[in-house]
């Protein structure tokens, strides 16, 4: 088993003389600080959060314990398991933990020892998991986290006495401080030497285990910490059924206001940077084909998507702040009532919320949901939540629909439209889930929903920035692979067949006409090149494909150029931006944005009319709200449901919704605008 971050990213690689001493499993409930301990020991960058469902997959990292002086060191493989409250599983996530620790998971060997992460502020609850782990028959040690918060709130525990009461080693740490983890690192040097209790406690719930927990608490001198005063005060507002919901909507509304207002200048700088690169290409690359590839496929296609990185980075930053502060679990609590009306429970909100970044981890997060029918209903509706891949599309289209200086009083209009699209996607996901939950295949009763409310904490800047960077890196990796390959394929389709003779005639005729009108030789040549390129695109393979599917999308106001982007977007949504970017760059290399805004229909009953009119833009926005345009999401649905049936159902119903919504939006907007 290797780390999902790759062998070079563990930060704790072993040297040639080190010896491996086995695998230690890291066990703990959600919010106990397990992932922070794992990150500190291994150097891995894992996403941490304050609600169940963040760490939904096993991850292994190396912990190197240096030997004395020049002696060889020791390497332990530390395996971070999904968060679990008990080894008596009620969800697939907890089932993985139970199967691995019992040795019944065929995909991986049973670990040699276990580290149980226990939140010192809620020790009584953690001891139930400790009791179950002590009956596994492997060496066990306990790591107490949140000890700084414990002391601040007036709680106490004697760590040595707790170790004696449990019969196993106990170490107290502060997960966010790497120096406090050294005693744990030393402990990992030889798990076989860990002490064990003479008689393990009763693992099953009941009076006998309750008595054992009470005796451990008494012998360790444990005094529970006082309530977190700041948390209690804030929760009076944020957990209020009415006021809390209003605050939640206000937070999300402000979220999108910030995304547009703060990111706009950064986006302008990136646009200027790519324009500068385009000038360099034009001045220094003399080979026509290479120049066209660099300026159209790379700068116009991939560069067009990268222009929207500021909005995406800012969105991930705001999400990371809300997660680390502790607000996300409150949002799940508030939405549980809404989720229950849709036939789901609060854990489904975790999956839905995870889909804001990407539907794939959102679908994977459904593993924390106990009911298999609820898992499927959540998985096939989670893609309706607005993911980061839609942001470049939304920003591009909203920018053409709503002027940047348009405001509703103090409210920036573009941000308000973006909030409306997110709200539409979220409410549609709830309605779709409600419909599916009424079907015979997915109908089921509601299970009780339990969620721990961690105290509000000041987020660690390092944790927030790492979360932001990890999410942004995933987006950039997607741009570097899927978007790049698709942009190259589209460039070939838009460039072939070359029609060299016809294109040369169009170029010479255009140059002659421009010179006759008094244009300079350079301007006339540039106009001729653009006209030749436009002729090739109009008669390319891509144009043929776009015109073939045009009857499907014509009622939505799309022409063949938009159709090509729509078809490509079913691999990845951002492809529509790179496609339009390529076409715009080819038509006006100096100002692709102006070329995009001024495009007109080249044929048909609307020939000569503006292509990106308000009805067409509204239709495109609504189409992208609903359509399932991501092969990775379809693959995740296939893996999680173990069937092609549900991915096919999801793609079909979302395409129908997208087409109907786009058609309705086009007709209504056309009626309003005339």
C-alpha positions in Angstrom: 0.0 0.0 0.0 1.5 3.4 -1.0 0.4 6.8 -0.1 -2.1 8.6 -2.3 0.4 11.5 -2.4 3.0 9.4 -4.0 6.3 8.1 -2.5 8.1 11.4 -2.9 5.6 13.4 -0.8 5.7 11.5 2.5 8.2 13.9 4.0 9.5 11.0 6.1 11.2 8.8 3.6 13.5 6.1 4.8 17.2 5.9 4.1 18.9 2.9 2.7 20.0 1.6 6.2 16.7 2.0 7.9 14.7 -1.1 8.9 11.0 -1.5 8.7 9.1 -2.7 11.8 5.6 -3.1 10.5 2.3 -1.1 10.2 0.4 0.8 12.8 -3.2 1.8 12.3 -4.4 5.2 13.4 -7.9 5.0 14.8 -10.2 7.8 16.1 -13.5 9.4 15.9 -14.2 12.3 13.5 -12.9 15.7 14.9 -10.6 14.0 17.5 -7.5 15.4 15.7 -6.5 12.1 14.1 -5.5 13.6 10.7 -3.5 16.4 12.4 -1.5 13.8 14.3 -1.0 11.8 11.1 0.1 14.9 9.2 2.6 15.8 11.9 4.1 12.4 12.2 4.4 11.7 8.4 4.7 15.1 6.9 1.8 14.3 4.5 -0.6 17.0 3.5 -4.1 15.7 4.1 -7.3 17.7 4.2 -8.7 18.0 7.7 -12.2 19.1 8.6 -14.7 19.4 11.5 -17.4 17.0 10.3 -17.6 13.3 9.4 -16.8 12.3 5.8 -13.7 14.2 5.0 -11.2 11.3 5.2 -13.1 8.6 3.4 -10.1 6.5 2.1 -7.2 4.8 3.7 -3.8 6.5 3.4 -0.4 5.2 4.4 2.6 7.3 5.3 6.0 6.6 6.6 7.3 7.6 10.1 11.1 7.5 10.4 12.5 7.2 13.9 16.3 7.9 13.8 18.6 5.5 15.6 21.1 6.6 18.2 24.2 8.4 16.7 25.1 6.5 13.5 22.9 3.5 14.1 20.2 2.5 11.6 16.8 4.1 12.0 13.4 2.6 12.2 10.6 3.0 9.7 6.9 2.5 10.6 4.1 2.6 8.1 1.3 4.6 9.7 -2.1 3.9 8.2 -4.7 6.6 8.6 -8.2 5.0 8.7 -11.5 6.7 8.2 -13.0 8.3 11.3 -15.1 5.9 13.3 -17.1 6.2 16.5 -17.2 2.4 17.0 -15.9 -0.9 15.6 -19.5 -2.0 15.4 -20.0 -0.5 11.9 -23.2 1.2 10.7 -21.7 2.6 7.5 -19.3 1.5 4.7 -16.7 3.9 6.1 -16.7 2.2 9.6 -17.0 -1.2 7.9 -13.6 -0.6 6.3 -12.1 0.1 9.7 -13.7 -2.9 11.4 -12.7 -5.3 8.5 -9.1 -4.1 8.4 -8.6 -4.4 12.2 -10.1 -7.8 12.3 -8.0 -9.0 9.4 -10.9 -9.8 7.2 -10.1 -7.2 4.5 -8.6 -9.0 1.6 -7.1 -5.9 0.0 -4.7 -5.2 2.9 -3.0 -7.1 5.7 -4.0 -6.6 9.3 -1.9 -3.9 11.1 0.6 -4.9 13.7 -0.5 -2.4 16.2 -3.0 0.4 16.7 -2.8 4.0 17.9 -6.1 5.3 19.3 -6.6 9.0 19.0 -8.8 10.3 21.9 -10.0 13.8 22.3 -9.2 14.7 26.0 -12.2 17.1 26.1 -14.6 14.2 25.4 -12.7 11.3 27.0 -15.7 9.4 28.2 -17.0 8.9 24.7 -13.5 8.0 23.3 -13.1 5.3 25.9 -15.8 3.2 24.3 -13.6 3.0 21.2 -10.5 2.3 23.3 -12.3 -0.7 25.0 -13.2 -2.2 21.6 -9.6 -1.7 20.3 -8.1 -3.4 23.4 -9.9 -6.6 22.4 -8.3 -6.8 19.0 -5.3 -8.8 20.3 -2.7 -6.4 19.0 -0.5 -3.8 20.8 -2.5 -0.6 21.5 -1.4 2.9 22.6 -3.5 6.0 23.2 -2.8 9.5 22.1 -4.6 12.3 23.9 -5.3 15.3 21.8 -6.7 18.8 22.5 -4.8 18.9 25.8 -4.2 22.7 25.4 -7.9 23.3 25.0 -8.5 21.0 27.9 -6.3 23.0 30.3 -7.7 26.3 29.0 -11.3 25.2 29.9 -10.3 24.0 33.4 -10.2 20.3 32.7 -7.6 17.9 34.1 -6.4 14.4 33.6 -3.3 12.6 34.9 -1.7 11.0 31.9 0.4 8.5 33.8 -2.6 7.5 36.0 -4.6 7.0 32.8 -1.9 4.8 31.4 -1.9 2.7 34.5 -5.7 2.4 34.5 -5.8 1.4 30.8 -2.7 -0.8 31.0 -1.4 0.7 27.8 1.0 3.6 26.9 -0.7 7.0 26.8 0.9 10.2 25.4 -0.6 13.7 25.5 -0.1 15.9 22.4 -1.2 19.1 20.7 -1.8 17.9 17.2 -1.0 21.2 15.5 2.4 21.4 17.2 4.9 19.0 15.7 7.3 19.2 18.6 4.7 17.7 21.0 4.5 14.6 18.7 8.1 13.4 19.4 7.1 11.2 22.4 4.6 9.5 20.0 7.3 9.1 17.4 9.6 7.4 20.0 6.8 5.2 21.1 6.4 3.9 17.5 10.0 2.7 17.5 8.9 -0.7 19.0 5.2 -1.4 19.2 5.9 -4.9 20.3 7.2 -3.5 23.6 4.0 -1.7 24.5 2.3 -2.8 27.7 -1.0 -4.6 27.6 -3.9 -4.9 30.1 -4.0 -8.3 31.9 -7.7 -8.6 31.1 -9.3 -6.5 28.3 -12.4 -4.6 29.2 -15.9 -5.6 28.0 -16.1 -4.4 24.3 -19.9 -4.5 24.0 -22.1 -1.7 25.3 -23.7 -2.4 28.7 -23.3 -2.0 32.5 -20.0 -3.8 32.6 -18.3 -1.5 30.1 -19.9 1.5 31.7 -18.4 0.6 35.1 -15.0 0.1 33.4 -15.2 3.6 31.8 -16.2 5.1 35.1 -13.4 3.5 37.0 -10.8 4.7 34.3 -12.1 8.2 34.6 -11.9 8.1 38.4 -8.4 6.5 38.6 -7.0 9.0 36.1 -8.3 12.0 38.1 -10.3 13.2 35.1 -12.3 16.3 35.4 -14.3 17.3 32.4 -13.6 20.8 31.0 -16.1 23.6 31.3 -18.3 24.4 28.4 -16.6 26.5 25.8 -18.1 29.9 26.7 -17.5 31.4 23.3 -19.0 28.5 21.5 -22.1 28.4 23.7 -22.6 32.2 23.1 -22.2 32.0 19.3 -24.3 28.9 18.9 -27.3 30.6 20.5 -27.4 32.6 17.3 -26.0 30.2 14.7 -28.0 27.2 15.8 -31.3 29.1 16.1 -33.8 27.5 13.7 -34.7 30.9 12.1 -31.8 33.3 12.8 -29.2 30.6 12.2 -30.7 29.8 8.8 -30.7 33.5 7.9 -27.1 33.8 9.0 -26.2 30.8 6.9 -27.8 32.3 3.8 -26.1 35.6 4.6 -22.7 33.9 4.9 -23.1 32.1 1.6 -24.3 35.3 -0.1 -21.3 37.2 1.2 -19.2 34.3 0.1 -19.9 34.9 -3.6 -19.7 38.7 -3.2 -16.2 38.2 -2.1 -15.4 35.8 -4.8 -16.3 38.3 -7.5 -15.1 41.6 -6.0 -11.7 40.4 -4.6 -10.8 38.2 -7.5 -11.6 40.6 -10.3 -8.3 42.6 -10.2 -6.3 39.3 -10.0 -8.2 37.9 -13.0 -7.4 41.1 -14.9 -3.7 40.7 -14.2 -3.8 37.1 -15.4 -5.5 38.2 -18.6 -2.9 40.8 -19.2 -0.2 38.2 -18.6 -1.6 35.9 -21.2 -2.0 38.8 -23.6 1.7 39.6 -23.1 2.5 35.9 -23.8 0.4 36.1 -27.0 2.5 39.1 -28.1 5.7 37.2 -27.5 4.4 34.3 -29.6 3.3 36.6 -32.4 6.7 38.4 -32.5 9.1 35.4 -32.1 7.4 32.3 -33.5 7.5 32.5 -37.3 6.3 29.0 -38.1 2.5 29.4 -38.8 1.3 26.1 -37.5 3.4 26.3 -34.3 2.3 29.9 -33.8 -1.3 29.1 -34.2 -1.0 26.1 -31.8 0.6 28.2 -29.1 -1.7 31.2 -29.4 -4.9 29.3 -30.0 -4.7 25.9 -28.3 -2.5 26.8 -25.3 -3.0 30.5 -24.7 -6.5 30.7 -26.0 -7.7 27.3 -24.7 -5.8 26.3 -21.5 -4.9 30.0 -20.7 -8.6 30.9 -21.0 -9.4 28.4 -18.1 -6.4 29.5 -16.0 -7.7 33.1 -16.1 -10.3 32.0 -13.5 -7.9 30.5 -11.0 -8.3 33.6 -8.6 -12.0 32.9 -8.2 -11.3 29.2 -7.5 -8.4 29.8 -5.1 -10.5 32.3 -3.2 -13.5 29.9 -3.0 -11.3 27.1 -1.6 -9.8 29.6 0.9 -13.2 30.6 2.2 -14.3 27.0 2.5 -11.1 26.0 4.3 -11.7 28.9 6.8 -15.2 27.8 7.5 -14.2 24.2 8.0 -11.3 25.0 10.3 -13.3 27.5 12.4 -16.0 24.8 13.0 -18.9 26.4 11.1 -19.5 23.5 8.7 -20.9 21.1 11.3 -23.3 23.8 12.3 -24.4 24.2 8.7 -25.0 20.4 8.6 -27.1 20.7 11.7 -29.2 23.5 10.3 -29.8 21.7 7.0 -30.8 18.4 8.7 -34.4 19.6 8.8 -34.4 20.4 5.1 -32.6 17.2 4.3 -35.2 15.2 6.3 -38.0 16.7 4.1 -36.1 15.4 1.1 -36.0 11.9 2.7 -32.3 12.2 3.7 -30.4 13.0 6.9 -27.7 15.5 7.9 -24.8 13.2 6.8 -26.0 13.7 3.3 -25.4 17.4 3.6 -21.7 16.5 4.2 -21.6 14.8 0.8 -23.5 17.7 -0.8 -21.2 20.3 0.8 -18.1 18.3 -0.3 -19.5 18.5 -3.9 -18.9 22.3 -3.9 -15.3 21.6 -4.5 -15.8 18.5 -6.7 -18.6 16.0 -7.0 -16.1 13.0 -6.8 -15.1 13.5 -3.1 -18.8 14.4 -2.4 -19.9 11.0 -3.8 -17.1 9.2 -1.9 -18.3 11.0 1.3 -21.6 9.1 1.0 -19.8 6.2 2.5 -20.5 7.7 6.0 -24.3 7.3 5.4 -25.6 4.1 7.0 -28.5 3.4 4.6 -27.5 2.1 1.2 -30.6 3.6 -0.4 -29.8 7.0 1.1 -26.2 6.7 -0.2 -27.4 6.1 -3.8 -30.0 8.9 -3.6 -27.4 11.3 -2.3 -24.7 10.2 -4.8 -26.9 10.6 -7.9 -28.1 14.1 -6.8 -24.8 15.4 -5.4 -23.5 16.4 -8.9 -26.3 19.0 -9.0 -24.4 21.0 -6.4 -22.2 23.6 -8.1 -18.6 22.4 -8.2 -15.5 24.4 -8.8 -15.4 23.2 -12.5 -18.5 25.3 -13.1 -16.9 28.5 -11.8 -14.9 29.3 -15.0 -18.1 28.8 -17.1 -20.2 30.9 -14.7 -17.7 33.7 -14.4 -17.3 33.9 -18.2 -21.0 33.9 -18.9 -22.0 36.2 -16.1 -19.3 38.6 -17.1 -21.0 38.9 -20.6 -24.5 39.0 -19.2 -24.1 41.5 -16.3 -21.8 44.5 -16.4 -19.1 44.5 -13.7 -20.2 47.9 -12.3 -23.9 46.8 -12.0 -25.1 46.9 -8.4 -28.3 46.5 -6.4 -27.6 49.1 -3.8 -24.4 47.9 -2.0 -24.7 44.4 -3.6 -22.5 43.5 -6.5 -24.9 42.2 -9.2 -22.5 39.6 -10.6 -22.0 38.0 -7.2 -25.7 38.0 -6.6 -26.2 36.1 -9.9 -23.5 33.6 -8.9 -25.2 33.1 -5.5 -28.5 32.5 -7.3 -26.9 29.8 -9.5 -25.5 28.1 -6.4 -28.8 28.3 -4.6 -30.6 26.9 -7.7 -28.2 23.9 -7.8 -28.5 23.2 -4.1 -32.3 23.4 -4.0 -32.5 21.3 -7.2 -30.4 18.6 -5.5 -32.8 18.6 -2.6 -35.9 18.3 -4.8 -34.3 15.6 -6.9 -33.4 13.6 -3.8 -37.0 14.0 -2.6 -38.3 12.6 -5.9 -35.9 9.7 -5.9 -36.6 8.9 -2.3 -40.3 8.4 -3.2 -39.4 5.7 -5.7 -39.8 2.1 -4.8 -36.1 1.4 -5.4 -34.8 4.1 -2.9 -37.7 4.5 -0.5 -36.5 4.0 3.2 -37.1 5.4 6.7 -35.0 8.0 8.3 -32.2 7.0 10.7 -31.3 9.1 13.7 -28.6 11.7 12.9 -25.8 12.3 15.3 -23.1 14.9 14.7 -20.4 16.2 17.0 -20.3 20.0 17.4 -16.6 20.9 17.9 -15.9 24.2 19.7 -15.1 27.2 17.5 -11.3 27.4 17.1 -9.0 29.9 15.6 -7.8 28.2 12.4 -4.2 27.5 11.9 -2.9 29.6 8.9 -0.8 26.6 7.8 -3.7 24.2 7.8 -6.0 26.6 5.9 -3.4 27.4 3.3 -2.6 23.7 2.8 -6.3 22.9 2.4 -6.6 25.7 -0.1 -3.5 24.6 -2.0 -4.4 20.9 -2.1 -7.8 21.7 -3.6 -6.4 24.2 -6.1 -3.7 21.8 -7.1 -6.4 19.2 -8.0 -8.0 21.8 -10.3 -4.6 22.8 -11.9 -3.8 19.1 -12.4 -7.1 18.7 -14.2 -6.3 21.7 -16.4 -2.8 20.2 -17.1 -4.2 16.9 -18.2 -7.9 16.7 -19.3 -8.2 20.3 -20.4 -4.8 20.3 -22.2 -5.5 17.1 -24.1 -9.0 18.2 -25.0 -7.8 21.6 -26.1 -5.2 20.0 -28.4 -7.9 17.6 -29.8 -10.2 20.5 -30.4 -7.5 22.6 -32.1 -6.9 19.7 -34.5 -10.6 19.4 -35.2 -10.9 23.1 -35.7 -7.8 23.2 -38.0 -8.5 20.2 -40.2 -9.0 19.9 -43.1 -6.7 22.8 -43.8 -8.3 24.0 -47.1 -5.0 25.6 -47.9 -5.9 26.9 -51.3 -9.3 28.3 -50.3 -7.8 29.8 -47.1 -5.0 31.5 -49.1 -7.6 33.0 -51.5 -9.6 34.4 -48.5 -6.5 35.8 -47.0 -5.3 37.5 -50.2 -8.8 38.9 -50.9 -9.1 40.3 -47.4 -5.6 41.8 -47.5 -6.5 43.5 -50.8 -9.8 44.8 -49.5 -8.1 46.2 -46.3 -5.3 47.9 -48.3 -7.9 49.4 -50.6 -9.7 50.9 -47.5 -6.4 52.5 -46.4 -5.2 50.0 -43.8 -1.5 49.6 -43.1 0.3 46.6 -44.5 0.6 45.0 -41.0 -3.0 45.5 -40.1 -4.2 44.2 -43.5 -2.0 41.1 -43.1 -3.4 40.5 -39.6 -7.0 40.8 -40.9 -6.2 38.4 -43.7 -4.7 35.8 -41.3 -7.8 36.1 -39.1 -10.2 35.7 -42.1 -8.3 32.7 -43.3 -8.4 31.1 -39.9 -12.1 31.8 -39.6 -12.7 30.2 -43.0 -10.9 27.0 -42.0 -12.9 26.8 -38.7 -16.1 27.3 -40.6 -15.3 24.3 -42.8 -13.5 22.1 -40.2 -14.3 18.7 -38.8 -15.4 20.5 -35.6 -17.9 22.6 -37.6 -19.3 19.5 -39.2 -19.8 17.8 -35.8 -21.3 20.9 -34.3 -23.8 21.3 -37.2 -24.7 17.6 -37.0 -25.9 18.0 -33.3 -27.2 21.5 -33.9 -30.9 20.4 -34.2 -30.7 19.2 -30.5 -29.4 22.5 -29.2 -30.8 25.0 -31.6 -33.9 25.6 -29.5 -31.6 26.8 -26.7 -30.0 29.4 -29.0 -26.7 27.5 -29.5 -24.8 27.5 -32.8 -22.2 25.0 -33.9 -19.4 26.8 -32.0 -21.2 26.5 -28.7 -22.3 22.9 -29.6 -18.7 21.9 -29.9 -18.0 23.3 -26.5 -21.0 21.5 -25.0 -19.9 18.2 -26.5 -16.4 18.6 -25.1 -17.7 19.7 -21.7 -19.2 16.2 -21.1 -15.5 15.2 -20.5 -14.9 18.2 -18.3 -17.1 21.3 -17.9 -14.2 23.8 -18.3 -13.7 22.6 -21.9 -16.5 24.9 -23.1 -14.3 27.8 -21.8 -11.2 26.6 -23.6 -13.2 25.9 -26.8 -14.7 29.4 -26.9 -11.3 30.7 -25.9 -9.7 29.0 -28.9 -12.3 30.3 -31.3 -12.1 33.8 -29.9 -8.3 33.8 -30.0 -8.4 32.7 -33.6 -10.8 35.4 -34.6 -9.1 38.2 -32.6 -5.7 37.3 -31.1 -5.2 40.7 -29.7 -8.5 40.8 -27.7 -10.2 37.4 -27.4 -12.7 38.8 -24.9 -14.0 41.4 -27.4 -14.1 38.7 -30.1 -16.3 36.5 -27.9 -18.7 39.2 -27.0 -19.1 40.3 -30.6 -19.6 36.9 -32.2 -22.6 36.6 -34.5 -24.5 33.7 -36.0 -22.8 32.8 -39.3 -25.8 31.0 -40.9 -29.5 30.2 -40.4 -32.4 32.4 -39.6 -30.4 34.5 -37.0 -27.5 35.1 -39.3 -25.8 38.3 -38.4 -27.4 38.6 -35.0 -25.4 38.6 -31.8 -24.6 35.1 -30.7 -24.2 35.7 -27.0 -27.4 37.5 -26.4 -29.1 37.5 -23.0 -31.4 34.6 -23.9 -28.5 32.4 -25.1 -26.4 33.2 -22.1 -29.2 32.4 -19.7 -29.9 29.1 -21.5 -26.2 28.2 -21.2 -26.1 29.1 -17.5 -29.1 26.9 -16.8 -27.8 24.1 -18.9 -24.6 24.0 -16.9 -26.5 24.1 -13.6 -28.1 20.8 -14.4 -26.0 18.8 -16.9 -23.7 16.0 -15.7 -20.6 17.0 -17.6 -17.7 15.1 -15.9 -16.4 11.7 -16.8 -14.6 11.5 -13.4 -18.0 11.9 -11.6 -19.6 9.2 -13.7 -16.7 6.9 -12.9 -17.1 7.7 -9.1 -20.8 6.9 -9.4 -20.0 3.6 -11.0 -17.5 2.6 -8.3 -19.7 3.7 -5.4 -22.9 2.0 -6.6 -21.1 -1.0 -8.2 -23.4 -0.7 -11.2 -23.7 1.3 -14.5 -27.5 1.6 -13.9 -27.3 4.6 -11.5 -24.7 6.5 -13.5 -26.9 6.1 -16.6 -29.9 7.3 -14.7 -28.0 10.2 -13.3 -26.7 11.3 -16.7 -30.1 10.9 -18.4 -32.2 12.8 -15.9 -29.7 15.6 -15.6 -29.4 16.0 -19.3 -33.2 16.2 -19.6 -33.3 18.8 -16.8 -30.5 20.8 -18.4 -32.2 20.9 -21.8 -35.7 21.8 -20.4 -34.3 24.4 -18.1 -32.1 25.9 -20.9 -35.1 26.0 -23.3 -37.4 27.6 -20.7 -34.7 30.1 -19.8 -34.2 31.1 -23.4 -37.9 31.5 -24.1 -38.6 33.5 -21.0 -35.6 35.8 -21.4 -36.4 36.4 -25.0 -40.0 37.3 -24.1 -38.7 39.7 -21.5 -36.0 41.3 -23.5 -37.9 41.3 -26.8 
